[in-house]
């Protein structure tokens, strides 16, 4: 069997798999981040691509508790749904279109047929620090900002 026939057979099988496994395939948006999430000085550049991902759990023998944790998931995304110049990797994430559930990409590799990205995914909640405005409803009086004029000494230091 030639390499071309293997690739065409793989492509046909993937099309069938993504069409038949309906409850495992989720419509997602793939977000590629070029900078770290926590960098407040520079705005990270994002590349967003709509894709369909086949999400499933790891086999129990694959879970070692260090690299692959109990709640990690395995994801498959067809390479045809991701631009050719994009290399998937850590710090990227998938957002489920229907529910908004976010999954961080822990590791990514392309399979031997170069038709499928294999992803190690971990569900996460975005780190929302809230607003930086003060609590304007507090009735606590801290006094004014004038210099202290009275000092109290409660105990002697020997």
C-alpha positions as CSV (number, residue, x, y, z in Angstrom):
1,X,0.0,0.0,0.0
2,X,1.5,3.4,-1.0
3,X,1.8,6.4,1.3
4,X,-0.8,8.3,-0.8
5,X,-3.4,5.5,-0.4
6,X,-2.8,5.3,3.3
7,X,-3.3,9.1,3.6
8,X,-6.5,9.0,1.6
9,X,-7.8,6.1,3.7
10,X,-6.9,7.9,6.9
11,X,-8.7,11.1,5.7
12,X,-11.8,9.1,4.8
13,X,-11.8,7.3,8.1
14,X,-11.4,10.6,10.0
15,X,-14.3,12.1,8.1
16,X,-16.5,9.1,9.1
17,X,-15.2,9.2,12.7
18,X,-16.0,12.9,13.1
19,X,-19.5,12.5,11.6
20,X,-20.4,9.3,13.6
21,X,-19.1,10.2,17.0
22,X,-21.5,13.1,17.4
23,X,-21.6,13.3,21.2
24,X,-17.8,13.2,21.5
25,X,-17.2,15.9,18.8
26,X,-17.6,19.4,20.0
27,X,-17.7,22.6,18.0
28,X,-14.9,24.7,19.5
29,X,-12.9,27.8,19.0
30,X,-9.1,27.4,19.1
31,X,-7.3,30.3,20.7
32,X,-3.6,30.7,20.0
33,X,-1.9,33.1,22.4
34,X,1.5,34.6,21.5
35,X,2.2,36.0,25.0
36,X,1.6,34.8,28.5
37,X,-1.8,35.3,30.1
38,X,-0.4,37.2,33.1
39,X,1.6,39.9,31.2
40,X,-0.3,43.1,32.0
41,X,2.1,45.4,30.1
42,X,1.6,43.9,26.6
43,X,-1.6,42.7,25.2
44,X,-1.2,39.1,23.9
45,X,-2.0,38.6,20.3
46,X,-4.6,35.9,19.7
47,X,-5.3,33.9,16.6
48,X,-8.8,32.4,16.7
49,X,-9.9,29.5,14.5
50,X,-13.2,27.6,14.6
51,X,-12.7,23.9,14.6
52,X,-14.3,20.6,15.6
53,X,-12.6,18.6,18.3
54,X,-13.1,15.0,19.3
55,X,-12.7,15.0,23.1
56,X,-12.3,11.8,25.2
57,X,-10.8,10.6,28.4
58,X,-7.3,9.1,28.7
59,X,-7.1,5.4,29.2
60,X,-6.6,4.6,32.9
61,X,-3.1,3.1,32.2
62,X,-2.0,6.3,30.5
63,X,-2.6,8.4,33.7
64,X,0.6,8.7,35.8
65,X,-0.5,11.5,38.0
66,X,2.4,13.7,37.1
67,X,2.4,14.4,33.4
68,X,-1.1,13.1,32.7
69,X,-3.5,13.8,35.6
70,X,-6.8,12.2,36.4
71,X,-9.0,14.9,34.9
72,X,-7.0,15.4,31.7
73,X,-8.7,14.8,28.4
74,X,-7.4,13.7,25.0
75,X,-8.4,15.9,22.1
76,X,-8.2,15.3,18.3
77,X,-8.4,18.2,15.8
78,X,-8.0,17.7,12.1
79,X,-5.0,19.5,10.6
80,X,-7.3,20.7,7.8
81,X,-9.2,22.9,10.3
82,X,-6.0,24.6,11.6
83,X,-3.9,26.9,9.3
84,X,-0.8,25.3,8.0
85,X,1.6,27.8,9.6
86,X,0.1,27.3,13.1
87,X,1.9,25.0,15.4
88,X,-0.3,24.0,18.3
89,X,1.2,24.0,21.8
90,X,1.0,24.9,25.5
91,X,-0.6,28.2,26.5
92,X,-3.2,27.7,23.7
93,X,-6.8,26.8,24.6
94,X,-10.0,25.5,23.2
95,X,-13.4,27.1,24.1
96,X,-16.5,25.0,23.5
97,X,-18.9,27.0,21.4
98,X,-22.1,25.7,23.1
99,X,-21.1,25.9,26.8
100,X,-18.1,28.2,26.9
101,X,-16.1,25.5,28.7
102,X,-12.4,26.1,28.3
103,X,-9.7,23.5,28.0
104,X,-6.0,24.4,28.2
105,X,-3.6,22.7,25.8
106,X,-0.9,21.0,27.9
107,X,0.8,19.2,25.1
108,X,0.3,18.8,21.4
109,X,1.7,16.6,18.6
110,X,0.8,15.8,15.1
111,X,0.2,12.1,14.2
112,X,2.3,10.1,11.8
113,X,-0.2,10.6,8.9
114,X,-0.1,14.4,9.5
115,X,-3.9,14.5,9.3
116,X,-4.6,14.9,13.0
117,X,-3.4,17.0,16.0
118,X,-3.4,15.0,19.2
119,X,-3.8,17.2,22.2
120,X,-3.5,16.7,26.0
121,X,-6.2,19.0,27.4
122,X,-7.0,20.2,30.9
123,X,-10.2,22.0,31.9
124,X,-9.6,25.4,33.5
125,X,-11.3,28.5,34.7
126,X,-9.9,31.8,33.5
127,X,-7.9,33.7,36.1
128,X,-10.3,36.7,36.6
129,X,-8.8,39.1,39.1
130,X,-11.9,41.3,39.1
131,X,-11.7,45.1,39.0
132,X,-9.2,47.2,40.8
133,X,-11.7,49.8,42.1
134,X,-11.9,50.2,45.8
135,X,-14.8,49.2,48.1
136,X,-16.8,52.3,48.0
137,X,-19.6,50.9,50.2
138,X,-17.4,50.5,53.4
139,X,-18.4,52.8,56.3
140,X,-15.1,52.3,58.1
141,X,-13.4,55.5,59.0
142,X,-9.6,55.4,58.7
143,X,-9.2,59.1,59.6
144,X,-7.4,61.6,57.6
145,X,-3.9,61.5,56.2
146,X,-2.4,64.2,58.5
147,X,0.7,63.4,60.5
148,X,0.2,61.6,63.9
149,X,0.4,63.9,66.9
150,X,-0.5,61.5,69.7
151,X,1.4,58.3,70.4
152,X,0.4,55.7,72.9
153,X,2.9,53.3,74.5
154,X,1.2,50.2,75.8
155,X,4.2,48.3,77.2
156,X,7.7,48.9,78.1
157,X,10.5,47.2,76.2
158,X,13.3,46.1,78.4
